[in-house]
Amino acid sequence: MIKHHREGATDFWHWLVFKRLAGQPVVLDFASYLPSNARTDFEVMQPKWFIAVHKR
């Protein structure tokens, strides 16, 4: 998650999905302002925390 902000007593977060595609790390970000939903600009993103999901 990135871009946390608070309005009053409510927290808002922008959710992302991390995945490896063809062995390469990629973040899937569905923000409408991006030219592509697959991001690799990790130095720009500042993740706050994550929830691990394991494939069965």
C-alpha positions in Angstrom: 0.0 0.0 0.0 1.1 3.5 -0.8 -0.2 7.0 -0.6 -1.8 6.9 2.9 -3.9 9.9 3.9 -6.4 10.6 6.6 -9.6 12.6 6.4 -11.0 13.2 9.9 -10.9 9.9 11.7 -10.9 7.8 8.4 -7.7 6.4 6.8 -7.4 6.0 3.1 -4.8 3.8 1.2 -4.0 3.2 -2.4 -3.6 -0.6 -2.9 -1.1 -2.2 -5.3 -0.4 -5.8 -6.2 3.2 -7.2 -6.4 3.8 -10.1 -8.8 6.6 -11.7 -10.6 6.0 -11.9 -14.3 8.5 -14.0 -16.2 10.7 -14.0 -13.1 10.8 -10.2 -13.0 9.3 -8.1 -10.1 6.3 -6.0 -11.2 3.8 -3.9 -9.3 0.3 -3.8 -10.7 -1.2 -0.4 -10.1 -4.6 0.4 -11.5 -4.5 4.2 -11.0 -6.1 5.9 -14.0 -3.4 8.5 -14.4 -0.6 5.9 -15.2 0.4 5.2 -18.8 0.8 1.5 -17.9 -0.6 -0.6 -15.1 2.6 -2.6 -14.8 5.2 -0.6 -12.8 8.9 -1.3 -12.2 9.8 2.2 -10.8 10.4 0.8 -7.3 12.6 3.8 -6.3 9.6 6.1 -6.7 7.1 4.0 -4.8 7.2 4.1 -1.0 5.3 1.1 0.3 4.1 1.3 3.9 3.3 -2.4 4.6 2.0 -5.5 2.8 -0.2 -8.5 3.2 1.3 -11.7 1.9 -0.9 -13.9 -0.3 0.3 -17.4 -1.1 -0.8 -19.4 -4.2 -2.1 -22.9 -3.5 
